[in-house]
Amino acid sequence: MGKSEQVLIGLGANRGDRIASLASAVRMLARRGVKVKKVSSVYLTEPVGVKGQPWFHNAAVAASTRRSPGSLLCLMHSIERGLGRNRRAGPRTIDLDLLLHGSRVGVERGVVVPHPRLHERAFALVPGADAAPSAVHPVLGAAVKGLLAHLKTTDRVKRLPLSDQRRFRILLGPAGSRA
């Protein structure tokens, strides 16, 4: 493992107890050597590309880790499996995406960093800007908050009500205390 790098991880779920799944994934990341710095609010988002699915709950985690992108992806897949993720298309109990890994650009062990469609996806940019507004996309040279400002629309992304946000924070426990 190398030096500690700042990472931005997107989380989504559209099956089961979505809030509990998101909180569990954050806690599992924190227990496995990913230092959680900030966790976004939770947003309700329309599925992209596949119709007829339930809407997602999405969040993002700003963190630091010594793991390489490939190692972090393996950890994220392990967490997904532990939370019942079926990697086939369709509704998901959890979906973790590595959005940014410091200033790294390229492909390592099946993971592309930065995420190739980050700048096009409101469901990733809205929570990403909440968790790490000044994180810089190393290819585009723009902060996440700036990328969000250039999206044509974010009307299919709604912040969940305060009662759901409170439940999320309670379920996060210490992993979300810095949020």
C-alpha positions in Angstrom: 0.0 0.0 0.0 1.2 3.5 -0.9 0.7 6.9 0.4 -2.7 8.0 1.6 -4.8 9.6 -1.2 -8.1 11.4 -1.2 -11.0 9.4 -2.8 -14.6 10.0 -3.6 -16.9 7.0 -3.6 -20.4 7.0 -4.9 -23.1 4.8 -3.2 -26.5 3.8 -4.5 -29.2 1.3 -3.7 -32.7 0.7 -5.1 -33.8 -2.5 -3.5 -34.5 -3.4 0.1 -33.9 -0.9 2.9 -31.9 1.5 0.9 -30.9 3.9 3.7 -29.7 1.0 5.9 -27.7 -0.4 2.9 -26.0 2.9 2.3 -25.1 3.3 6.0 -23.8 -0.3 6.2 -21.6 0.2 3.2 -20.1 3.4 4.8 -19.5 1.6 8.1 -17.8 -1.4 6.3 -15.5 1.0 4.4 -14.5 2.7 7.7 -13.8 -0.7 9.4 -11.6 -1.8 6.5 -9.0 1.0 6.4 -10.9 3.7 4.5 -10.7 6.9 6.6 -14.2 8.5 6.1 -13.9 12.3 6.2 -17.4 13.3 5.1 -20.6 11.6 4.1 -23.1 13.4 1.9 -26.8 13.7 2.5 -28.9 11.0 0.8 -30.7 11.8 -2.5 -33.6 10.1 -4.3 -32.6 9.7 -8.0 -34.1 8.3 -11.1 -32.4 5.2 -12.6 -30.2 6.1 -15.6 -30.3 3.9 -18.7 -32.7 1.2 -17.4 -36.4 1.9 -17.2 -38.9 0.1 -14.9 -36.6 0.0 -11.8 -37.3 1.7 -8.5 -35.6 5.0 -7.9 -32.2 5.0 -6.2 -31.1 6.4 -2.9 -27.6 7.8 -3.6 -24.9 9.3 -1.4 -21.1 9.9 -1.6 -18.2 9.5 0.8 -15.1 11.7 0.8 -12.3 9.6 2.4 -8.6 8.9 2.4 -7.0 5.5 1.9 -3.6 3.9 1.2 -5.2 1.4 -1.1 -4.5 1.5 -4.8 -7.6 1.9 -7.1 -7.5 -1.8 -7.8 -7.3 -2.8 -4.2 -10.1 -0.4 -3.3 -12.3 -1.8 -6.1 -11.8 -5.3 -4.7 -12.8 -4.1 -1.2 -15.8 -2.3 -2.6 -16.9 -5.5 -4.5 -16.4 -7.5 -1.3 -18.7 -5.0 0.6 -21.3 -5.2 -2.2 -21.3 -9.1 -2.0 -21.6 -8.9 1.8 -24.7 -6.7 1.4 -26.3 -9.0 -1.1 -25.4 -7.3 -4.4 -26.1 -9.3 -7.5 -23.8 -7.9 -10.2 -26.3 -8.6 -13.0 -28.3 -5.6 -14.2 -31.5 -4.7 -12.3 -32.4 -3.4 -8.8 -29.4 -3.4 -6.4 -29.1 -3.7 -2.7 -25.9 -1.7 -3.0 -23.7 -0.2 -5.7 -20.3 1.3 -4.9 -18.5 3.3 -7.6 -14.9 4.8 -7.3 -15.4 8.3 -8.7 -12.0 9.9 -7.9 -8.8 8.5 -6.6 -6.5 11.5 -5.9 -5.0 12.8 -9.1 -4.8 9.3 -10.7 -5.8 8.8 -14.3 -5.9 5.4 -16.0 -7.0 1.8 -15.7 -5.8 -0.5 -12.9 -7.2 -4.1 -12.3 -10.4 -3.3 -14.1 -11.1 0.1 -12.5 -11.0 3.3 -14.6 -10.1 6.5 -12.6 -11.6 9.0 -12.6 -15.0 7.4 -13.3 -15.5 7.9 -17.1 -19.0 9.3 -16.8 -18.8 11.2 -13.5 -19.1 14.6 -15.2 -22.4 13.5 -16.9 -24.2 12.0 -13.9 -26.3 14.1 -11.6 -26.8 11.1 -9.3 -23.1 11.1 -8.6 -22.2 14.8 -8.8 -25.0 16.1 -6.5 -23.9 13.9 -3.5 -20.3 14.2 -4.6 -20.4 18.0 -4.5 -22.1 17.6 -1.0 -19.3 15.4 0.3 -16.3 16.9 -1.5 -17.1 20.1 -3.4 -13.5 21.1 -4.0 -12.3 17.6 -5.1 -10.8 18.1 -8.6 -11.4 15.9 -11.6 -7.8 15.3 -12.8 -8.7 15.1 -16.5 -11.1 18.0 -16.7 -9.3 20.1 -14.2 -12.5 21.2 -12.6 -13.8 20.8 -9.0 -16.8 18.5 -8.5 -19.0 21.5 -7.6 -18.0 23.2 -10.9 -18.9 20.1 -12.9 -22.3 20.0 -11.2 -22.8 23.7 -12.2 -22.4 22.7 -15.8 -24.9 19.9 -15.9 -28.0 20.7 -18.0 -30.4 19.4 -15.3 -30.5 18.0 -11.8 -34.3 17.9 -11.6 -34.3 14.1 -11.2 -32.3 14.3 -8.0 -34.1 15.2 -4.8 -32.7 15.4 -1.3 -34.5 13.0 1.0 -36.6 14.5 3.8 -35.0 15.4 7.1 -36.5 12.4 8.9 -34.7 10.1 6.4 -31.5 12.1 6.8 -31.7 11.7 10.6 -32.2 7.9 10.2 -29.2 7.7 7.9 -27.0 9.6 10.4 -28.1 7.4 13.3 -27.4 4.2 11.2 -24.0 5.5 10.2 -23.0 5.9 13.9 -19.3 6.8 14.4 -18.5 6.3 10.7 -20.6 9.4 9.9 -19.6 11.5 12.9 -17.4 13.7 10.7 -20.1 14.4 8.2 
